[in-house]
Amino acid sequence: MQAIILAAGEGKRMRPLTLTVPKTLIEIKGKPIISHILAALPNEIDEVIVVVRYLGEKIRAYLGSDFGGRKIVYVEGRGQGTAADFLLTRPYVNSERFLLIYGDELPRPDDISNCLKHEFSLLVFKSDNPTAHGVVILNEDGLVEGVMEKPKNPPSEIAVDGVMVLGRKMFEYQPVSGQGGEFYLTSLVDQFVKDHKVYSVMSVGFIGDITTPADIERVEKVL
C-alpha cells in the first residue's frame, strides 16, 4: 500500500526555524517530524510518495530513495496549495486506496491503524478553535457528509486531523480556490465524501498543531 506525505509548504509561522530547514525536518525529541511519521506507518505501507518544494533538496538528502526499508518517491510541488500538490501525485499512485498524511503531523500508530480498518476514513479531533481547521459534518453513524475549510460559522467542533485513507476517485475532482487563491485539499475531500462512505475516526492521542516554535516544547512534553 502507498502513502502520500504532503511536505511542500514553507512553514512561515514556524520562522525563524524554517528559514534554513523545511518544517517536516524540524526535530521533535531529537528526530525530524517526517521521521516520526514514517515510524508510525504500519508494515503494509511499502512505498511513500513525498511532495516537496521549499528546501526540498534537504528532504531528499535526508530520506534518500529508501528509508527504513520503504521506497521513497518524490514529486515536486507548485506552491498553489495542498490540493494542487496532491493532484501532482496522480501518475505515481498505482492502487485504488492510499494513506495521505500532512508533513507537519505527528500521528500515532494506533490512530493510523484505526483509520486503515475502514475502506475510507478521516482522522478527526475535537477542536477548541474550529475556525482554524477543516471542519467535518457527520451523520449519526459517524460517516462524513461534508468538509469545510476554516468556516466562519463552524457546523461542529470536530475537525480534520492530517491523516486520511482515500481513493483514486480523488484525482477526478477539481479543487476550489479558498482564501488567498490557495487550493485546499479539503475542497477535494468534500467532493469525495459525497460519493463514498468515509468514516470519521476520533484520534486517541491528538497532540495539537505544530504551528509555531512555541509548539515544539509543548508537544515534546506531551510525547
PyMOL commands that set and color helices and strands:
alter all, ss='L'
color gray80, all
select helices_A, chain A and resi 12-14+17-19+23-25+33-40+56-63+82-87+90-92+109-116+130-132+168-172+179-181+185-195+213-222
alter helices_A, ss='H'
color red, helices_A
select strands_A, chain A and resi 2-7+27-28+31-32+47-52+66-67+70-76+97-102+121-126+134-138+144-149+158-167+199-202
alter strands_A, ss='S'
color yellow, strands_A
deselect
rebuild
show_as cartoon
